[in-house]
């Protein structure tokens, strides 16, 4: 590079604002986990293990231990999600995913029977047996030279002989891949050694193409099993949902003729039913969602193979659509049924809650009406008491007027006490009544 160009490059870089913290990591994500470049002949063994977060972390420690035992120049970094290295007797590729880990072991050569001595035999047996997690996929693969795809007069495939020699006579599934530059065969069976088998014939693939084909075949096997993990759960949920649907129907029917006394019992039954459904939905929600995602990955990986038919064999797409698609559809149907049942329970709960609310409002109205009647009775009683009080006070005041008149008469004033008392009655009664009315109004103003 010319010095002036180098200067311009550094100047342009210096002129940029600061990077987003994740910029480089996200940019390099598209380059992570590139497929291995593979050339025939070779043998490969692949194992995928499902486990919790602790087991997936322990798997990284196991890979570090194996690399250390093999004297590898570089060990996996702490927290690494993938590792690839040549460990002498074999090449190891390891990856960690959201709920599983997988490792591939590759050794050169094939021998007369590529499955008689698989690549996994080069790995220490104690290390393999101690890998954390549970095996969901284990496959031996052989990549063999298969002649040039463009060659004229190539002998036809003897599928029966291939099935007898490499697949215990099982029916084969096979296809041409990457535009006919390769052929892939399997029986999708677990053989007595616990591994499945895949045979790939290289008919002109580049090493990169061969690596991608083998990786896609392994991923199809892995994601196929992971998608099917939801199927037993779906079969188990079906009778549970049927029973809960019947229970909901009974509650809804009982709600039609239920009285106020029955609403509490119905509400308790409905609440218990909702809790049972929500509990099972919480346990199955992730698995059903993961099944749909894994099924999409299976279909995508099959499309990436660019299959063309081999006469007399089912392709991977045909077999998958005929076998895997119905199971995934069943899981999706059960998930929709579960969601619909949860929605129905919510609607019935809302209906019952509305009835309970109306009942409470009716009861509150009755209580308020009763309180109003009591208030009216108290008011009438208070008015009666006030009338008696006016009479009593008037009586005592008139009596005092009589005593005063008698006193004045004794003092020599010509005054008839009885006449004075009689004349004072209406005046005293009016004044007392007005006084009590003012007192009542003053108390009312203070209460406001």
C-alpha positions in Angstrom: 0.0 0.0 0.0 1.3 3.5 -0.9 2.2 5.6 2.2 -0.3 8.2 1.2 -3.1 5.6 1.0 -2.1 4.2 4.4 -2.4 7.7 5.9 -5.8 8.2 4.3 -7.0 4.9 5.7 -5.8 5.6 9.2 -7.3 9.1 9.0 -10.6 7.8 7.9 -10.7 5.3 10.7 -9.8 8.0 13.2 -12.6 10.2 12.0 -15.3 7.6 12.8 -17.4 8.0 16.0 -16.9 5.4 18.7 -18.0 1.8 17.9 -21.1 0.3 19.4 -20.0 -2.2 22.1 -21.3 -5.1 20.1 -20.4 -4.0 16.6 -17.4 -6.2 16.0 -18.9 -9.2 17.8 -22.1 -9.0 15.7 -20.1 -8.4 12.5 -17.9 -11.5 13.1 -21.0 -13.6 14.0 -21.5 -14.4 10.3 -18.0 -15.9 10.2 -18.5 -18.1 13.3 -18.6 -21.9 13.1 -17.5 -22.2 9.5 -17.9 -25.7 8.0 -14.9 -27.9 7.9 -13.1 -28.4 4.6 -13.2 -32.2 4.0 -11.8 -34.4 1.3 -12.5 -38.0 0.5 -11.8 -40.6 1.8 -12.5 -39.9 5.5 -14.6 -41.1 8.4 -16.5 -38.8 10.8 -18.4 -39.5 14.0 -20.9 -37.0 15.4 -22.6 -36.8 18.8 -25.1 -34.3 20.0 -26.0 -34.1 23.7 -28.9 -32.2 25.3 -28.4 -30.8 28.8 -29.0 -27.9 31.2 -26.7 -24.8 31.4 -24.4 -26.5 33.9 -23.9 -29.6 31.7 -23.3 -27.4 28.7 -20.6 -25.5 30.6 -19.1 -28.8 31.8 -18.9 -30.0 28.2 -16.5 -27.1 27.5 -14.4 -28.2 30.4 -14.3 -31.7 28.9 -13.2 -30.4 25.6 -10.4 -28.4 27.2 -9.3 -31.5 29.0 -9.2 -33.6 25.8 -7.3 -30.8 24.0 -4.8 -30.7 26.9 -4.4 -34.5 26.9 -3.7 -34.4 23.1 -1.1 -31.6 23.5 -3.0 -29.1 21.5 -1.3 -25.8 20.8 -4.4 -23.8 21.7 -7.2 -24.6 24.2 -10.8 -23.3 24.0 -11.2 -19.9 25.7 -13.4 -19.8 28.8 -17.0 -19.2 27.8 -16.2 -20.3 24.2 -19.2 -21.6 22.1 -17.1 -23.5 19.5 -13.7 -25.0 19.1 -11.9 -26.7 16.2 -8.4 -28.2 16.3 -6.2 -31.0 14.9 -5.4 -33.2 17.8 -3.0 -35.5 16.0 -4.9 -38.8 15.6 -8.1 -37.0 14.8 -9.6 -33.6 14.1 -12.1 -32.4 16.7 -14.9 -29.8 16.1 -17.1 -28.9 19.1 -20.1 -26.4 19.4 -22.4 -25.3 22.1 -25.9 -24.2 21.3 -28.9 -23.0 23.3 -29.9 -26.3 24.7 -27.4 -28.9 23.4 -23.7 -29.4 22.6 -22.3 -31.3 19.6 -18.9 -32.6 18.6 -17.6 -34.1 15.4 -14.5 -36.3 15.2 -12.8 -36.7 11.8 -10.1 -39.2 10.8 -8.6 -39.8 7.3 -9.1 -42.9 5.2 -12.0 -45.4 5.0 -10.8 -49.0 4.7 -12.8 -51.8 3.3 -15.7 -51.1 5.7 -15.8 -47.5 6.8 -18.2 -48.3 9.6 -16.1 -51.2 11.0 -13.6 -48.8 12.7 -15.4 -45.4 13.0 -13.7 -42.2 13.7 -14.9 -42.1 17.3 -12.6 -45.1 18.1 -9.7 -42.6 18.0 -11.1 -40.7 21.0 -10.3 -42.0 24.5 -13.3 -44.1 25.6 -13.3 -42.8 29.1 -13.5 -39.2 27.9 -16.4 -40.1 25.6 -18.4 -41.9 28.3 -18.0 -39.0 30.7 -19.4 -36.3 28.4 -22.1 -34.4 30.3 -25.7 -34.5 29.0 -28.0 -37.0 27.3 -27.4 -38.2 23.7 -30.0 -37.2 21.2 -28.0 -37.9 18.1 -25.1 -40.1 17.4 -24.0 -40.8 13.8 -21.1 -42.3 12.0 -20.4 -41.0 8.5 -18.1 -42.0 5.7 -17.1 -39.7 2.8 -15.9 -41.9 -0.1 -14.8 -41.1 -3.6 -17.6 -41.9 -6.0 -16.2 -41.0 -9.4 -16.7 -38.0 -11.6 -20.3 -36.9 -12.0 -19.6 -35.8 -15.5 -18.1 -39.2 -16.5 -20.0 -41.1 -19.2 -20.8 -44.8 -18.7 -20.4 -44.9 -14.9 -21.7 -48.2 -13.5 -25.2 -47.9 -11.9 -25.5 -48.0 -8.2 -26.2 -51.3 -6.6 -28.5 -50.1 -3.8 -29.2 -53.6 -2.5 -25.5 -54.4 -2.1 -24.9 -51.0 -0.4 -27.8 -51.6 2.0 -26.6 -55.2 2.8 -22.9 -54.2 3.3 -23.3 -50.9 5.2 -26.9 -50.6 6.6 -27.8 -54.1 7.8 -30.1 -54.6 4.9 -32.5 -51.8 5.9 -34.4 -49.7 3.4 -32.3 -46.8 2.2 -33.1 -43.1 1.9 -30.9 -41.4 -0.6 -30.4 -38.5 -2.9 -28.0 -36.6 -5.1 -26.8 -33.4 -3.6 -25.3 -30.1 -4.8 -26.3 -30.5 -8.4 -25.3 -34.1 -8.6 -21.7 -33.6 -7.4 -22.4 -35.9 -4.4 -24.7 -38.6 -3.2 -25.9 -39.2 0.3 -27.4 -42.4 1.8 -28.8 -43.4 5.2 -31.4 -45.6 6.8 -32.2 -43.3 9.7 -31.8 -46.3 12.1 -29.9 -46.7 15.3 -27.5 -49.6 14.9 -26.3 -52.0 17.7 -23.4 -49.7 18.5 -25.8 -46.9 19.3 -24.9 -44.8 16.2 -26.7 -44.1 13.0 -24.9 -44.3 9.6 -24.5 -41.9 6.7 -22.6 -42.7 3.5 -21.6 -39.8 1.2 -20.1 -40.4 -2.2 -18.0 -37.5 -3.5 -18.5 -37.1 -7.3 -16.8 -33.8 -7.8 -17.5 -31.7 -4.7 -14.9 -29.2 -3.5 -13.7 -29.7 0.1 -15.8 -26.8 1.2 -18.9 -28.3 -0.4 -18.2 -31.7 1.1 -17.8 -30.1 4.6 -21.1 -28.2 4.2 -23.0 -31.3 3.0 -21.8 -33.4 5.9 -22.6 -30.7 8.4 -26.1 -30.3 7.0 -26.7 -34.0 7.1 -25.7 -34.1 10.8 -27.8 -31.1 11.5 -30.8 -32.7 9.8 -30.4 -35.7 12.1 -30.0 -33.5 15.2 -32.9 -31.1 14.6 -35.2 -33.9 13.5 -34.8 -35.5 17.0 -35.0 -32.2 18.8 -38.2 -31.4 16.9 -39.7 -34.7 17.9 -39.0 -34.2 21.6 -42.4 -32.4 21.8 -44.3 -35.3 20.3 -44.5 -37.4 23.5 -45.5 -34.3 25.4 -48.3 -33.7 22.9 -49.6 -37.3 23.2 -49.6 -37.0 27.0 -51.4 -33.6 26.9 -54.2 -34.8 24.6 -56.2 -36.8 27.3 -55.4 -34.1 29.9 -57.0 -31.5 27.6 -60.0 -33.7 26.9 -60.7 -34.1 30.6 -60.3 -30.4 31.2 -62.5 -29.5 28.3 -65.2 -31.7 29.8 -64.8 -30.1 33.2 -65.1 -26.6 31.7 -68.2 -27.6 29.8 -69.8 -28.9 33.1 -69.0 -25.6 34.8 -70.4 -23.5 32.0 -73.6 -25.6 32.0 -73.9 -25.4 35.7 -73.4 -21.6 35.5 -76.6 -21.3 33.4 -79.0 -22.3 36.3 -76.7 -21.4 39.2 -78.0 -19.3 42.0 -76.1 -16.9 44.3 -75.3 -19.7 46.7 -73.6 -21.7 44.0 -71.3 -19.0 42.6 -68.6 -19.4 45.2 -68.2 -23.2 44.6 -68.2 -22.7 40.8 -65.6 -19.9 41.1 -63.4 -22.2 43.2 -63.7 -25.1 40.6 -63.0 -22.7 37.8 -59.9 -21.2 39.5 -58.5 -24.7 40.1 -59.1 -25.6 36.5 -57.4 -22.5 35.2 -54.4 -23.1 37.5 -54.0 -26.7 36.2 -54.2 -25.6 32.5 -51.7 -22.7 33.1 -49.3 -25.0 34.8 -49.2 -27.5 31.9 -49.1 -24.7 29.4 -46.1 -23.2 31.1 -44.3 -26.6 31.0 -45.0 -27.3 27.3 -44.8 -23.8 25.8 -41.1 -23.8 25.2 -41.0 -27.3 23.9 -43.8 -26.7 21.4 -42.2 -23.5 20.2 -38.8 -25.2 19.9 -40.3 -28.0 17.9 -41.6 -25.6 15.3 -38.3 -23.8 15.1 -36.3 -27.1 14.8 -38.7 -28.3 12.1 -38.1 -25.1 10.1 -34.3 -25.7 10.4 -34.7 -29.3 9.2 -36.6 -28.1 6.1 -34.0 -25.3 5.5 -31.1 -27.7 5.7 -32.8 -30.1 3.3 -33.4 -27.3 0.8 -29.7 -26.3 1.1 -28.7 -29.9 0.0 -30.3 -29.1 -3.4 -31.6 -32.7 -3.8 -32.2 -34.5 -7.0 -33.9 -37.9 -7.1 -32.1 -41.3 -7.3 -34.5 -43.7 -8.9 -36.0 -46.1 -6.5 -35.2 -44.1 -3.3 -37.0 -41.6 -1.2 -35.3 -38.3 -0.9 -34.7 -36.7 2.5 -37.5 -34.2 1.8 -40.0 -36.9 1.0 -39.2 -38.9 4.0 -39.2 -35.9 6.3 -42.5 -34.6 5.1 -44.1 -38.0 5.3 -42.8 -38.9 8.8 -41.7 -35.7 10.6 -44.4 -33.3 9.3 -47.4 -35.2 10.8 -45.7 -35.3 14.3 -44.9 -31.6 14.2 -48.4 -30.8 13.0 -49.8 -32.8 15.9 -47.7 -30.8 18.3 -48.9 -27.6 16.7 -52.5 -28.7 16.9 -52.2 -29.6 20.6 -50.5 -26.3 21.3 -53.4 -24.4 19.6 -55.9 -26.6 21.4 -54.2 -25.8 24.7 -54.2 -22.1 24.0 -57.9 -22.2 22.9 -58.8 -24.0 26.1 -57.0 -21.4 28.2 -58.9 -18.6 26.4 -62.2 -20.4 27.0 -61.5 -20.7 30.7 -60.6 -17.0 30.8 -64.0 -16.1 29.1 -66.0 -18.3 31.5 -64.0 -16.9 34.4 -64.9 -13.4 33.2 -68.5 -14.3 32.9 -68.6 -15.8 36.4 -66.8 -12.8 37.8 -69.4 -10.5 36.2 -72.2 -12.5 37.8 -70.4 -12.4 41.2 -69.9 -8.6 40.8 -73.6 -8.2 40.0 -74.5 -10.3 43.1 -72.2 -8.1 45.2 -73.8 -4.9 43.8 -77.2 -6.3 44.5 -76.2 -7.2 48.1 -74.6 -3.7 48.5 -77.8 -2.1 47.2 -79.9 -4.2 49.7 -77.5 -3.1 52.5 -77.8 0.5 51.5 -81.6 0.3 51.3 -81.7 -1.3 54.8 -79.4 1.5 56.1 -81.7 4.1 54.4 -84.8 2.6 56.1 -83.0 2.6 59.5 -81.9 6.2 58.9 -85.5 7.2 58.1 -86.7 5.4 61.2 -84.1 7.2 63.3 -85.1 10.5 61.8 -88.8 9.9 62.6 -87.8 8.8 66.1 -85.6 11.8 66.4 -88.5 14.1 65.3 -90.8 12.4 67.9 -88.2 12.9 70.6 -87.8 16.5 69.6 -91.5 17.0 69.8 -91.6 15.4 73.3 -88.6 17.5 74.2 -90.4 20.7 73.2 -93.4 19.7 75.3 -91.2 18.8 78.3 -89.2 22.0 78.1 -92.3 24.1 77.6 -93.9 22.4 80.6 -90.9 23.2 82.8 -90.5 26.8 81.5 -94.3 27.5 82.0 -93.9 26.1 85.5 -91.2 28.6 86.1 -93.4 31.4 84.7 -96.1 30.3 87.2 -93.7 30.5 90.1 -92.6 33.9 89.0 -96.2 35.1 88.7 -97.0 33.8 92.2 -94.0 35.6 93.6 -95.1 38.9 91.9 -98.7 38.4 93.3 -97.4 37.9 96.8 -95.4 41.1 96.3 -98.6 43.0 95.9 -98.8 43.0 92.1 -102.3 42.3 90.9 -101.5 39.3 88.6 -103.3 36.0 88.2 -100.7 33.3 88.1 -102.9 30.8 86.2 -103.6 33.4 83.6 -99.9 34.2 83.2 -99.1 30.5 82.9 -101.8 30.0 80.3 -100.7 33.0 78.3 -97.0 32.0 78.3 -97.6 28.4 76.9 -97.7 29.3 73.2 -94.9 31.8 73.5 -92.6 29.4 75.3 -93.5 26.5 73.0 -92.7 28.6 69.9 -89.4 29.9 71.4 -88.3 26.4 72.4 -89.1 24.9 69.0 -87.2 27.7 67.3 -84.2 27.2 69.6 -84.0 23.5 68.9 -84.3 24.1 65.2 -81.4 26.4 65.2 -79.4 24.0 67.3 -80.1 21.2 64.8 -79.0 23.4 61.9 -75.8 24.4 63.6 -75.0 20.7 64.3 -75.7 19.9 60.6 -73.4 22.7 59.4 -70.6 21.4 61.6 -71.1 17.9 60.2 -70.6 19.1 56.6 
